[in-house]
């Protein structure tokens, strides 16, 4: 966790909340009621914590969700923690990639075949 704590300011909490809100809006338009509630609970937990740091590690995310929402069943805790963790890690990874790696990924994306053209 010490290693993660040093990277606290790589991604702002505001950015993290913004991505969670996008996820919530996405599920509001066609997502299952279960996923809608998971996104809602993820936002609730994030607001209570006020930091992205606890969600950068999967186990810490689970402990945090479980502590803040003790009435949730095990599966819901896992799902809320996973949503928070995946979004936090993706934001952190994107913020810390070198320009060379970003350029390489962009080139690969431009040259790949669309899925509709891939033979099955």
N, C-alpha and C positions, 0 to 999 in steps of 0.2 A: 504494500500500500504506500510506503514511503516514496517509491518511484512515481506512482500516480499522483500523489499529493503535490509534487514539484511541478506537475503539468496542469495544475488547477486553472491557470489563466489562459491556457491555449484556446479554449472554447468558452465563450461567455455563457453565463446562465441564461441570459436573454435569448441567445441563439438556440440553446437547448429547449427552452420553453416554446420558441417559435416552431421548431421541428415537431415537438409534441402536439402543438395546436394543429399543425398541418395534418398530422396522423389522425387526430381526433376528427377533424373536418372530413378527411377522406372516408373514415368509417361511418360518419353520419350520412353519407350519400351512397348507400348500398351495402354497407358492411353488416354483418350479423349483429344481433343485439348483444351477443357475448363480447364481440370485438369492440363494439361501441362502448360498452361498460368498461372494458379493459383500458381503452384509451382515456376514458374519463377518469378512472382511478389513477392512471399514470400521471395525468396532469395534477390531480389532487396531491399525490405523494410528492411530486417535484416541487409544487408550491410550498408544501410544508417543510421540505428540506432546504430549499433555497440555494442549492449548489448542484453541479453536475458530478462532482467528485465521487460520491458514494455509488454512482451508477456505472463507473468505469470498470468495476470488477463485479463479476456475476454474483459471487457469494455475498458480497457486501450489499449489493442491490437487493437480494432476497431477504437478508436480515433487516434491511431498512424498511422494506415494504411490510414485512411481517410485524415489525415493531410498531409502525405507524397505523397499520390497518389490521389489528389483531383478530378481528372477527371474520376475516376472509378465509375461505378454505384453501388447502395446500395448492391445488391446481391454479386457483385464481392468483395467489401470491406468486407462483412461478411465472404465470403469463404476464402479470403486471411488471414484475422484475425484469423479465426478458425484454419487454417492449422498451423499458427505460434503458436497459443495458445496451441493446442493439443500437438505439438511436444515439446514445452517448458515445459509444465506441466508433460508430461511423463518423460522427462529427469530429471526434478527436483524431481519427486516422486521416480524414481529409485535410484537417488543419496542419498536420505534421508531415505530410508527404513532401518530399523534395520536389522542386520544379522539374527535375529530370524525370522522376517517376510519373508525375502528373502528365508530362508531355508524352511519355511512352504509352500511358493508358489511353490518352486522347487519340494517339495515332492508331492504336489497336482497335479502338471503337470505330474509327472512321473506315477501317479496311475490312471489318468483319462482314460476313454475308448476313442479310436479314434472315430471321428464322423461317420466313415463308419460302426462302430459296434453298434451305438446307434439306438434303435428301433424307428421307426417313427409311 
